[in-house]
Amino acid sequence: MPGGSQISRGNELLDTILYLPSVAVPNVNANATATQTVTVPGVQVGDVISWNQIGTITGLSVDNVYVSAANTLSFYWSNTTGSNINGSANQAFLIELCRADIVPYTSLPAALE
């Protein structure tokens, strides 16, 4: 085959799994939300984050995880109970990080039809 070739992968440069064994759970008031930051070296603004919480706390869930600054993940916690939940137990998370090869992220392609 003449010329170079590259594996077809779209614009995805990196797709990897990270293990966070001990994310501290914040205190969250009844029927309220709380945002908490966690230092994770290497994450960059624009990375796409998916997560799997290993273990549960009744009534407390994570609604979103995103990169809020370089090396910083923000966890958006939600308490759906009528009682305050005190962050007494750390939780483990599996984090999937996808990174595009296009920088800056404002130049990502439009949706495909």
Secondary structure in CASP SS format (residue, H / E / C, confidence):
PFRMAT SS
TARGET T0000
AUTHOR 0000-0000-0000
METHOD secondary structure of the structure
MODEL  1
M C 1.00
P C 1.00
G C 1.00
G C 1.00
S C 1.00
Q C 1.00
I C 1.00
S C 1.00
R C 1.00
G C 1.00
N C 1.00
E E 1.00
L E 1.00
L E 1.00
D E 1.00
T E 1.00
I E 1.00
L E 1.00
Y E 1.00
L E 1.00
P E 1.00
S E 1.00
V E 1.00
A C 1.00
V C 1.00
P C 1.00
N C 1.00
V E 1.00
N C 1.00
A C 1.00
N C 1.00
A C 1.00
T E 1.00
A E 1.00
T E 1.00
Q E 1.00
T E 1.00
V E 1.00
T E 1.00
V C 1.00
P C 1.00
G C 1.00
V C 1.00
Q C 1.00
V C 1.00
G C 1.00
D C 1.00
V E 1.00
I E 1.00
S E 1.00
W E 1.00
N E 1.00
Q E 1.00
I E 1.00
G C 1.00
T C 1.00
I E 1.00
T C 1.00
G C 1.00
L E 1.00
S E 1.00
V E 1.00
D E 1.00
N E 1.00
V E 1.00
Y E 1.00
V E 1.00
S E 1.00
A E 1.00
A C 1.00
N C 1.00
T E 1.00
L E 1.00
S E 1.00
F E 1.00
Y E 1.00
W E 1.00
S E 1.00
N E 1.00
T C 1.00
T C 1.00
G C 1.00
S C 1.00
N C 1.00
I E 1.00
N C 1.00
G C 1.00
S C 1.00
A C 1.00
N C 1.00
Q E 1.00
A E 1.00
F E 1.00
L E 1.00
I E 1.00
E E 1.00
L E 1.00
C E 1.00
R E 1.00
A E 1.00
D C 1.00
I C 1.00
V C 1.00
P C 1.00
Y H 1.00
T H 1.00
S H 1.00
L C 1.00
P C 1.00
A C 1.00
A C 1.00
L C 1.00
E C 1.00
END
